[in-house]
Amino acid sequence: MRTLTLADGSEVPVIGQGTWHMGENPAERSREVAALRLGIELGMSLIDTAEMYGEGGAEEVVGEAIRNRRDRVFLVSKLYPHNASRRGVPEACERSLRRLGTDCIDLYLLHWRGQYPLAETVEAFERLREQGKIRRWGVSNFDLDDMHELGAPACAANQVLYNPGERGIEFDLLPWCQARGMPIMAYCPLGQGGELLRHRAVVEVARRHGAQPAQVALAWALRQPGVLVIPKSSNPSHLRANASAAALELTPADLGILDGAFTPPTRPRPLQMV
């Protein structure tokens, strides 16, 4: 598995695992745990979750999946904006740590902007880092104006929506982050509902490589320096395909086909969220 180097020299896999919608159905728990463990074995050892997902249920699934495997996993979680106060951040972090069954989160993100001043949230993040409760902190769903206001070189990553159908960040936010060595974590890299993976252009490029459409979508995002992807799946065959997408190299002709179907941005666009 290819890796991406963070500002502190740590390396993380360019393909991780998302957990949105995990922990919502108790009947699916054993399947979800098994999927995350398979993903770890396949090299997708970065696992992204959030206190919002299943109202803590996803963190509990992750906690079970990484039991006796914690030292092999780069763990990412996110806190609600309404918990982003000086007092709320440490309390939310403690709850997440308990659900995850660990004493430290590798990367802790503000899920999106809320009512509390960014400086207050950053102060709380830094205190957690000094206490050893988190190793790094970052943000999610921050547009370029938000990043300018944040003005914090210690920010380790920005997690945003990015796939061929949602590529507005390429105009300004992505180059800005790349110039500062700040990774972009692409969520929903396969789109939603399967529409992207059924698109004729994605299917055509997949056919040219004898690959699956999902592998094409992931390889497309990974063509950009400083980008990693966090697709979610509980299907073993999909997990294996996702893991192998890091080895797929799209040609200029492939990218031309995709650009023809999904026009690159020529002006700033508002940051999209799901």
C-alpha positions as CSV (number, residue, x, y, z in Angstrom):
1,M,0.0,0.0,0.0
2,R,1.3,3.4,-0.9
3,T,1.7,5.9,1.9
4,L,1.4,9.6,2.5
5,T,3.9,11.4,4.8
6,L,2.4,13.8,7.4
7,A,4.1,17.0,8.5
8,D,5.6,15.2,11.5
9,G,7.1,12.5,9.4
10,S,4.5,9.8,10.2
11,E,3.3,7.7,7.2
12,V,-0.3,6.7,6.6
13,P,-1.8,4.6,3.8
14,V,-3.4,6.6,1.0
15,I,-6.4,4.4,1.2
16,G,-8.1,4.1,4.5
17,Q,-11.6,3.0,5.7
18,G,-14.6,5.1,6.4
19,T,-17.3,4.2,8.9
20,W,-20.3,6.4,8.2
21,H,-23.5,4.5,8.8
22,M,-21.7,1.8,10.8
23,G,-22.9,1.1,14.3
24,E,-26.5,2.0,13.4
25,N,-27.9,-1.6,13.2
26,P,-26.9,-4.1,15.9
27,A,-27.5,-7.0,13.5
28,E,-24.7,-5.7,11.2
29,R,-22.1,-5.3,14.0
30,S,-20.2,-8.5,13.6
31,R,-20.1,-8.0,9.8
32,E,-18.8,-4.4,10.2
33,V,-16.1,-5.5,12.7
34,A,-14.9,-8.2,10.4
35,A,-14.8,-5.8,7.5
36,L,-12.6,-3.3,9.4
37,R,-10.3,-6.1,10.5
38,L,-10.0,-7.4,6.9
39,G,-9.2,-3.8,5.8
40,I,-6.4,-3.6,8.3
41,E,-5.0,-6.8,7.0
42,L,-5.2,-5.4,3.4
43,G,-3.1,-2.4,4.5
44,M,-6.0,0.1,4.9
45,S,-5.0,0.7,8.5
46,L,-6.2,4.3,8.6
47,I,-9.8,4.2,10.1
48,D,-11.9,7.3,10.1
49,T,-14.9,7.6,12.4
50,A,-16.8,10.3,14.4
51,E,-19.0,10.7,17.4
52,M,-21.8,11.6,15.1
53,Y,-21.8,8.3,13.3
54,G,-24.5,6.2,14.9
55,E,-24.3,8.6,17.9
56,G,-21.1,6.9,19.0
57,G,-22.1,3.5,17.6
58,A,-19.5,3.6,14.9
59,E,-16.8,4.4,17.4
60,E,-17.9,1.3,19.4
61,V,-17.6,-0.8,16.3
62,V,-14.2,0.5,15.6
63,G,-13.2,-0.1,19.2
64,E,-14.1,-3.7,18.9
65,A,-12.4,-4.0,15.5
66,I,-9.1,-2.6,16.7
67,R,-8.9,-4.5,20.0
68,N,-5.5,-6.2,20.2
69,R,-4.6,-4.3,16.9
70,R,-4.4,-0.7,18.1
71,D,-0.7,-0.4,17.4
72,R,-1.4,-1.2,13.7
73,V,-4.0,1.4,13.2
74,F,-4.0,5.2,12.5
75,L,-7.2,6.3,14.3
76,V,-9.1,9.3,13.2
77,S,-12.3,10.6,14.9
78,K,-14.3,13.8,14.8
79,L,-16.3,15.9,17.2
80,Y,-19.6,17.7,16.8
81,P,-19.4,21.5,16.4
82,H,-21.7,21.9,19.4
83,N,-19.0,20.2,21.5
84,A,-16.2,22.4,20.2
85,S,-16.0,24.7,23.2
86,R,-13.1,24.9,25.7
87,R,-15.0,22.6,28.1
88,G,-16.9,20.5,25.5
89,V,-13.8,19.4,23.5
90,P,-12.1,17.4,26.3
91,E,-15.4,15.9,27.5
92,A,-16.3,14.7,23.9
93,C,-12.8,13.4,23.5
94,E,-13.0,11.3,26.7
95,R,-16.3,9.8,25.5
96,S,-14.7,8.9,22.2
97,L,-11.7,7.4,23.8
98,R,-13.9,5.3,26.0
99,R,-16.0,4.0,23.1
100,L,-12.8,3.4,21.0
101,G,-11.1,1.5,23.8
102,T,-7.9,3.5,23.5
103,D,-6.0,6.2,25.4
104,C,-5.1,8.3,22.4
105,I,-6.6,9.3,19.0
106,D,-4.0,9.8,16.3
107,L,-6.0,12.6,14.5
108,Y,-8.9,14.5,16.0
109,L,-11.0,16.7,13.7
110,L,-13.6,19.4,14.1
111,H,-16.4,17.9,12.0
112,W,-17.6,21.2,10.6
113,R,-17.7,24.8,11.8
114,G,-20.2,25.8,14.5
115,Q,-20.9,28.6,17.0
116,Y,-17.6,28.5,19.0
117,P,-14.6,30.6,18.0
118,L,-12.0,28.6,16.2
119,A,-9.3,29.9,18.6
120,E,-11.2,28.4,21.5
121,T,-11.4,25.0,19.8
122,V,-7.8,25.1,18.8
123,E,-6.8,25.9,22.3
124,A,-8.7,22.9,23.6
125,F,-7.2,20.7,20.9
126,E,-3.7,21.8,21.8
127,R,-4.3,21.1,25.5
128,L,-5.5,17.5,24.6
129,R,-2.3,17.1,22.5
130,E,-0.1,18.2,25.4
131,Q,-1.9,15.7,27.7
132,G,-1.3,12.9,25.2
133,K,-5.0,12.3,24.5
134,I,-4.6,13.1,20.8
135,R,-1.5,13.1,18.7
136,R,-2.6,15.6,16.1
137,W,-5.7,17.7,15.3
138,G,-7.3,19.0,12.2
139,V,-10.6,20.0,10.6
140,S,-13.3,18.8,8.3
141,N,-15.5,20.6,5.8
142,F,-13.4,23.7,5.9
143,D,-13.3,25.9,2.7
144,L,-10.5,28.2,1.8
145,D,-11.9,31.2,3.7
146,D,-12.2,28.9,6.8
147,M,-8.6,27.8,6.5
148,H,-7.5,31.4,6.2
149,E,-9.4,32.3,9.4
150,L,-8.1,29.2,11.2
151,G,-4.6,30.4,10.5
152,A,-3.1,27.5,12.4
153,P,0.0,25.8,10.9
154,A,-0.4,23.0,13.4
155,C,-3.6,21.8,11.6
156,A,-2.7,18.3,10.3
157,A,-5.4,17.7,7.7
158,N,-8.6,18.9,6.2
159,Q,-11.3,16.2,5.4
160,V,-13.6,17.2,2.6
161,L,-15.9,15.8,-0.1
162,Y,-14.0,15.0,-3.2
163,N,-14.7,12.7,-6.1
164,P,-15.0,13.1,-9.9
165,G,-18.5,14.6,-9.5
166,E,-17.5,17.0,-6.8
167,R,-14.2,18.5,-7.7
168,G,-14.6,22.2,-6.8
169,I,-11.7,22.0,-4.3
170,E,-9.3,21.7,-7.2
171,F,-9.6,25.4,-8.1
172,D,-8.3,26.8,-4.8
173,L,-8.6,24.8,-1.6
174,L,-6.6,21.8,-2.8
175,P,-3.7,23.8,-4.3
176,W,-3.6,25.8,-1.1
177,C,-3.3,22.7,1.1
178,Q,-0.8,21.1,-1.3
179,A,1.4,24.2,-1.1
180,R,1.5,23.8,2.7
181,G,2.0,20.1,2.8
182,M,-1.5,19.6,4.5
183,P,-3.2,16.4,3.4
184,I,-6.7,16.3,2.1
185,M,-8.8,13.4,3.3
186,A,-11.4,12.7,0.6
187,Y,-14.7,11.5,2.0
188,C,-17.3,9.9,-0.2
189,P,-14.6,9.3,-2.9
190,L,-17.0,6.8,-4.6
191,G,-19.9,9.3,-4.6
192,Q,-23.3,8.4,-3.1
193,G,-26.0,6.0,-4.2
194,G,-23.9,4.3,-6.9
195,E,-24.6,6.9,-9.6
196,L,-21.0,7.9,-10.0
197,L,-19.9,4.3,-10.4
198,R,-22.5,3.7,-13.1
199,H,-21.5,6.8,-15.1
200,R,-20.5,5.8,-18.7
201,A,-17.1,7.6,-18.5
202,V,-16.1,5.8,-15.2
203,V,-17.3,2.5,-16.6
204,E,-15.4,3.1,-19.9
205,V,-12.1,3.8,-18.1
206,A,-12.6,0.8,-15.9
207,R,-13.1,-1.4,-19.0
208,R,-9.9,-0.1,-20.5
209,H,-8.0,-1.3,-17.4
210,G,-10.0,-4.5,-16.6
211,A,-10.7,-2.8,-13.3
212,Q,-13.8,-1.9,-11.3
213,P,-15.4,1.5,-11.5
214,A,-14.7,2.0,-7.8
215,Q,-11.0,1.5,-8.4
216,V,-11.1,4.1,-11.1
217,A,-12.8,6.6,-8.8
218,L,-10.2,6.0,-6.1
219,A,-7.2,6.1,-8.5
220,W,-8.6,9.4,-9.9
221,A,-8.5,11.1,-6.5
222,L,-5.1,9.6,-5.6
223,R,-3.6,11.1,-8.8
224,Q,-3.4,14.3,-6.8
225,P,-0.4,14.7,-4.4
226,G,-1.3,15.0,-0.8
227,V,-4.7,13.3,-1.1
228,L,-5.9,10.2,0.7
229,V,-9.3,8.5,0.4
230,I,-11.5,6.9,3.0
231,P,-14.1,4.7,1.2
232,K,-16.5,2.8,3.4
233,S,-17.4,-0.9,2.7
234,S,-18.5,-4.0,4.7
235,N,-18.2,-6.2,1.6
236,P,-15.0,-8.3,1.5
237,S,-14.7,-8.3,-2.3
238,H,-15.2,-4.5,-2.4
239,L,-12.6,-4.1,0.3
240,R,-10.0,-6.1,-1.6
241,A,-10.8,-4.0,-4.8
242,N,-10.5,-0.8,-2.8
243,A,-7.1,-1.8,-1.4
244,S,-5.7,-2.6,-4.8
245,A,-6.8,0.7,-6.3
246,A,-3.6,2.4,-5.1
247,A,-1.7,0.4,-7.8
248,L,-4.0,1.6,-10.6
249,E,-2.4,4.4,-12.7
250,L,-4.7,6.3,-15.0
251,T,-3.3,7.5,-18.3
252,P,-3.7,10.9,-19.8
253,A,-6.3,9.5,-22.1
254,D,-8.2,8.1,-19.2
255,L,-8.1,11.5,-17.4
256,G,-9.3,13.2,-20.6
257,I,-12.3,10.9,-20.7
258,L,-13.1,11.8,-17.1
259,D,-12.5,15.5,-17.6
260,G,-14.9,15.4,-20.5
261,A,-17.6,14.0,-18.3
262,F,-16.8,15.8,-15.1
263,T,-15.6,19.3,-16.0
264,P,-12.7,20.7,-13.9
265,P,-13.6,23.9,-12.1
266,T,-12.7,27.2,-13.7
267,R,-13.8,29.4,-10.9
268,P,-14.3,29.2,-7.1
269,R,-17.2,27.1,-6.0
270,P,-18.8,26.8,-2.6
271,L,-17.5,23.8,-0.7
272,Q,-20.0,21.0,-0.9
273,M,-20.8,18.8,2.1
274,V,-22.9,15.7,2.8
